[in-house]
Structures are given as C-alpha cells and as structure tokens.
C-alpha cells in the first residue's frame, strides 16, 4: 500500500504594531480585503484565529497547509507585502508535517485534510518527549501510548491533530486540539497528566488557545 503524500503545516502567530489602531477605519477595511485576496489567490488552505486578550505574546494565528515549504514561504512573503503586513510581527512560528503514527494502525488523515468542520477553538502547542522515551523498546512505548490514547477516547468532543516536526523544527511534534468546549479540553489535559506517558514529557508549552474567526472579522477586531 503506497504511503499518503505528506502535508506541511505552518502555525504563524503574530502581534500587531499599535500604530495599526490609529489608521482610518476605511483604510483598515481595504487592507483586510487586500490580505483576503492575497490568501484566496494563493489557493493555499488556511485557517484564521484570534488570540486577542488571551495572551501577551500573540494576537492572531494563521494556520497554513501546503505540499511544500517553498509555497509556505511565498504566501508569507506576499502577506508581508500588503499594507497590513507592514504592521505585524511574528512571535511564534512552527513547522510540521503529516506522517503515519508508529503507535497505532488506525491513524487517520488529519482532520482538516479530511474535510472535518472547523471547531470554535484550537489549542496549539509544541511537544517534546525526553530522550529516555526514545530509548524505551518500541513495544513498551506502544503499551504506554495505548493507555494515553484510551484517555483521549473518553473525550469525543476534542479532536487531536498530531503533526511531526522532527528534523524540520525545534520540537518533536505540533499538537492542535480542536473543540467547541474548552472545559472538556481542560478535563482531558488533567487526565493525561496522570498517565505514565506524562513522565516522559519534556516540553508542552506555550499552550495557546485560539478562537475561530474569519479573516476579515479577525483583522477588524485588532482595533
């Protein structure tokens, strides 16, 4: 059976220069439409989210999917060439790609790529396991991950999208949990803290809550 082609994901978080808020509303609306046209013409799948007021280091997220990193670079470059692009500063940028899981034969296509409806929230964070984890025999890792996966299955309201950053970014994985209920996500994380796998977690921050918002509305909300 041939392996599915891999997709690269770019999670780009930005802050906005306060000078943006002093622009005339009409100019800001025109700038927002310019950005929308640039992204639409790129034909690259993307999602926009607001983090406004939820963190001090980011105000919005653009989440892109592409078959190549060069195309990701091209669309980001075009974004910076817009009027709005002159007022934004990247604060976190993560790169990852899809690949089959080594721990389960039932790994599915990334929810976004499978056409699943976008949920109200996505919680994004980089994830690194200790080197000790990778020194465990594969069968032991599978046993521990089975426990971990079973906990996740108790929360059907939360969809996990796992992508891989080995060798292409600083972390091992990028995790993107989609849900309409933040309280259920918090319950899930608290339960996962009690699994044996949690002993092998080295990094799972920053954990960034993002609220679904269409691009024009998101830009308008920035002031």
Protein Blocks (a to p, Z undefined) as FASTA:
>chain_A
ZZddddddddddddddfklmmpcfklmmmmmmmmmmmmmmnopacddddfehkackbcbd
cddddfbfklmmmmmmmmmmpmklmmcccfbdcdddddddfkbckbccdfklnopacdfb
dcdddddddfklmmpcfklmmmmmmmmmmmmmmmmmbccddddfehiamblbdcddddfb
fklmmmmmmmmmmpmklmmpfbfcdcdddddddfklmmmmnZZ
